[in-house]
Amino acid sequence: MQQEVWFSLEVVDIGGDPKLEARYRVHLPVVEIDGERAFTHFVDEDALRARLSG
């Protein structure tokens, strides 16, 4: 997808960080775009592409 729409990706390992585990554990995977939660549990490829393009 990055060949179609440019974006940078930061992977965050929440393991061992109690604050991050409390915030995200029940929602994994979590995708945030510009600091805003965009997807939880499942990422729809078409919806992600639309969010990144807009």
N, C-alpha and C positions, 0 to 999 in steps of 0.2 A: 504494500500500500504506500510505502514511503516514496516509491518511484512516481506515484500519481499525485500525492499531496505531501508537501514537505512538513515535517514535524520533528521535534526532538523528543526523545524518550528518556525518562529517568525511572529506573527500576529501584524500588525501595524495599529492602528486606526488613520486615517488622519484627522478626524473631529476636527476642532478647530485649526489646524495648517495651516495657510495660505500658507506657502511654499510647504508643502506636498500636500495640496489640489490643488494648481496650477500645480504641477508636475504630479499628478496621477489621478485626478478626472475624466477626460474624458476617461481614459484607464481601469477603474476598471472592474473586478479584475486584479491585476497585480501580477505576480509571478516573483521574481528575484532569480537567482541561483548564488551564490558567487558574489553578487553585480551586476550581469548582467541581464538585463531584458530578460526573457525567454518566457513569455506568457502575453498577454493582452486580455481582453474581454472574453476569453474562454480558459479553460485549458483542453487540450486533454490528457486523462489519459495515453494512450500508449506512447505519445510523452514525457510526464513528466517522466514516468518510464524509458524511454530510456536515457533521459538527466541525471537522477539521477544515473543510472547504469554506465554511461560512464565516 
